[in-house]
């Protein structure tokens, strides 16, 4: 098992701590969108491009749904307890969750720089730093994800990886 697979078993409270960018004890829309904004900047993809807008809209859909599950006090932000409640609720794991898979699809499309419908190792490695993976771990994880040995990751293999990352 690679380090990334082990590290993927991050508790929702640790996710919350990473997202609380300003350290105020709550996650709001600005905090939640910090990661996708950073990814777009690092990949050199304009936020107003089709791919940029798709990623941000998918993340906003996820945010609205998280709020619907956990914003007990209706303040438009999630405390650590509210975030954990939302992330561990049956509604979050529902196959009918609004936007489920949409963030993953838009992320895949961003990484697929040549638009060939798959990710080669170089395309995957571009996201390694953003995903807090060392290059050696990212290479090993890519090999683990490439279940058919094609040297490419299909959308299905990528979705499986993201699901495993967030549900392990």
Secondary structure as GFF3:
##gff-version 3
##sequence-region A 1 168
A	DSSP	alpha_helix	3	7	.	.	.	ID=ss1
A	DSSP	alpha_helix	12	19	.	.	.	ID=ss2
A	DSSP	beta_strand	26	27	.	.	.	ID=ss3
A	DSSP	alpha_helix	29	43	.	.	.	ID=ss4
A	DSSP	alpha_helix	50	70	.	.	.	ID=ss5
A	DSSP	beta_strand	78	79	.	.	.	ID=ss6
A	DSSP	alpha_helix	80	87	.	.	.	ID=ss7
A	DSSP	alpha_helix	90	93	.	.	.	ID=ss8
A	DSSP	alpha_helix	102	111	.	.	.	ID=ss9
A	DSSP	beta_strand	118	120	.	.	.	ID=ss10
A	DSSP	alpha_helix	121	125	.	.	.	ID=ss11
A	DSSP	alpha_helix	135	145	.	.	.	ID=ss12
A	DSSP	beta_strand	152	154	.	.	.	ID=ss13
A	DSSP	alpha_helix	155	167	.	.	.	ID=ss14
###
